[in-house]
């Protein structure tokens, strides 16, 4: 599935080589079934790639809301995601929303997580 959203060979390889490919693809398939636009699926896939890297997820595990928020403002995210412009509040919110949705889909967040 990832292959159909990333034309650039390098981006596609990053996606395919990152941990939790099956879990990321299952969630993206769910979003497709909900009728999400192709650009939204691509953006979510990119965010989930950053999430597994920043949260150091090699396998599914419980993640706290605080961990997600901290990862959303991490310097590596700022540097890696946007080299030219400053990362704004909306990008951080999108990271939190996409990561939270993915983890909820797989029932990974902590119980107190909203």
C-alpha positions in Angstrom: 0.0 0.0 0.0 2.7 2.5 1.0 4.3 2.0 -2.5 1.3 3.5 -4.2 1.6 6.7 -2.2 5.3 7.5 -2.6 6.7 7.8 -6.1 10.1 8.9 -5.0 12.3 5.8 -4.6 14.1 7.1 -1.5 10.9 8.1 0.3 9.3 4.8 -0.5 12.4 2.9 0.8 12.3 4.9 4.1 8.7 3.9 4.5 9.2 0.3 3.7 12.3 -0.2 5.8 10.9 1.5 9.0 9.5 -0.5 11.9 5.9 -1.4 12.2 5.2 -1.4 8.4 2.2 -3.7 8.7 0.6 -1.7 11.6 1.1 1.6 9.7 -0.4 0.1 6.5 -3.4 -1.3 8.3 -4.2 2.1 9.7 -3.7 3.8 6.3 -6.1 1.2 4.7 -8.6 2.1 7.4 -8.3 5.8 6.5 -8.8 4.9 2.8 -12.0 3.0 3.7 -13.2 6.1 5.5 -12.7 8.1 2.3 -9.7 10.2 3.2 -8.0 12.0 0.3 -4.8 10.7 -1.2 -2.8 13.7 0.0 -4.1 13.2 3.6 -3.1 9.5 3.5 0.4 10.5 2.3 0.8 13.1 5.0 -0.4 10.6 7.7 2.1 8.0 6.4 4.9 10.5 6.7 3.8 11.5 10.2 3.6 7.8 11.3 7.1 7.3 9.9 8.4 10.1 12.1 6.4 8.8 15.0 8.0 5.3 15.0 11.5 6.9 14.7 11.0 9.6 17.4 9.1 7.2 19.8 11.7 4.5 19.1 9.0 1.9 18.4 10.4 -1.4 17.2 7.2 -3.2 18.1 3.8 -2.1 19.3 3.9 -0.7 22.9 1.9 1.6 25.1 2.7 5.2 24.6 1.6 8.0 27.0 0.1 11.3 25.8 3.1 13.1 27.3 5.5 11.0 25.1 3.5 11.9 22.0 3.5 15.6 22.8 7.2 15.5 23.6 7.9 13.8 20.3 5.8 16.4 18.4 8.1 19.2 19.5 11.4 17.3 19.3 14.3 18.9 17.6 14.8 15.9 15.3 11.2 16.4 14.1 11.8 20.1 13.5 15.0 19.4 11.6 13.9 16.3 9.7 10.4 17.4 8.7 11.0 21.0 7.6 14.4 22.1 6.7 13.4 25.6 5.4 10.5 26.8 7.4 9.9 26.7 11.1 7.6 24.0 12.4 4.4 25.6 13.5 1.7 24.7 16.0 -0.5 23.0 13.3 2.3 20.6 12.4 2.6 19.6 16.0 -1.1 19.2 16.4 -1.2 17.1 13.2 1.5 14.8 14.6 -0.3 14.3 17.8 -3.7 13.7 16.1 -2.3 11.2 13.5 -0.1 9.3 16.1 -3.0 9.2 18.6 -5.4 7.9 15.9 -3.0 5.2 14.8 -2.3 4.1 18.4 -6.0 4.0 19.2 -6.7 2.0 16.1 -4.3 -0.6 17.4 -5.3 -0.2 21.1 -1.9 0.8 22.2 -2.4 4.0 24.2 -2.6 4.0 27.9 -6.0 3.7 29.5 -6.2 7.4 30.6 -5.4 8.5 27.1 -8.2 10.5 25.5 
